[in-house]
Amino acid sequence: MVSDARVQAVRRFNRFYTRILGVLAEGMNNTPYSLTEARVLFELSQREHTEVTALRRDLGLDAGYLSRLLARFESDGLVSRDKSATDGRRQVAGLTEAGHTTMKMLNERSEAQVRALLDPLGEEDQRKLVAAMETIRERLDRTRKHGNTVVLRPPGPGDLGWVVERNGALYAQEYQWGPGYEALVARIVADYAENHDPAQEAGWIAEINGERVGSIFCTRKDNTTARLRLLLVEPSARGMGVGGRLVDECLRFATSIGYRTIELWTISVLTAARRIYQQRGFSLVSTEPHDAFAPGQTAETWRKELIDR
């Protein structure tokens, strides 16, 4: 459920940013071209020739509107159109020399506008602003949800600090857990870093396109029992099977080592994680009230008997 306050916050940002860029003005950057027209010219500049149907699909434009726009560009000498060499029923379009010159002018003016926007900011503020913009683009780019490979790897330099930071930040944001939870994560991670036995314990970081999106650890309770700890999946990667992949890898490792049982401790409000555990044969063995992170919550212990594969 998306709250009304968040909807209004996004709308405020949209109004602010369109005002900053001036995209509602009659022409972009003091040119005769609207935002849509400039985008069409940009897409054509990225390809030598393209089928008009593909251009329409990529830009999500109405066929009649795009046809009229291309006719105007052709009349102005910016675009040439012809029949496809492979299918005479299809039309291809490309920029003329004048079109490339116009696109070069639009690019230069757009870059100058962005430089003017960033110039008053200091180096650190510029870095933060660009990072925030990249975060917005990544989170809203639904194409990242498909066709991206999830890579699991051992923790490297900086990864353990990331695990502590992301656990603290995410659970404070989503469940209002206090510093007690982050302190617990820090103790678990510190103990793993200082004392873990690589022959019996392991950790994994999940990545998509080089970005860290999850983590999990398998630690030793005793000679026969392993512990699954600190399963985390970033919001941007949820629904992509990352949590299941991490748990499966933890179970494979624990089984290969020779542990007979694996246990985990969690909080009942973490319903998505609980579903993953249930699907993989974990059983709930005990519960108890737990107010250390937030009032009125219930801690749970889950267990699974391991079978050699």
BELHU-V491385 format. One record per run of one state. SS is the DSSP state (2 for helix, 1 for strand, 0 for the rest). FROM is the first residue (numbers start at 1). LEN is the number of residues. If there is no record, write none. Layout:
BEGIN
SS & FROM & LEN
SS & FROM & LEN
END
This chain:
BEGIN
0 & 1 & 3
2 & 4 & 18
0 & 22 & 6
2 & 28 & 3
0 & 31 & 4
2 & 35 & 11
0 & 46 & 4
1 & 50 & 2
2 & 52 & 8
0 & 60 & 3
2 & 63 & 13
0 & 76 & 3
1 & 79 & 5
0 & 84 & 7
1 & 91 & 5
0 & 96 & 1
2 & 97 & 23
0 & 120 & 3
2 & 123 & 18
0 & 141 & 1
2 & 142 & 4
0 & 146 & 4
1 & 150 & 4
0 & 154 & 5
2 & 159 & 17
0 & 176 & 3
2 & 179 & 17
0 & 196 & 6
1 & 202 & 7
0 & 209 & 2
1 & 211 & 10
0 & 221 & 4
1 & 225 & 9
0 & 234 & 1
2 & 235 & 3
0 & 238 & 4
2 & 242 & 16
0 & 258 & 3
1 & 261 & 7
0 & 268 & 3
2 & 271 & 9
0 & 280 & 3
1 & 283 & 8
0 & 291 & 6
1 & 297 & 9
0 & 306 & 4
END
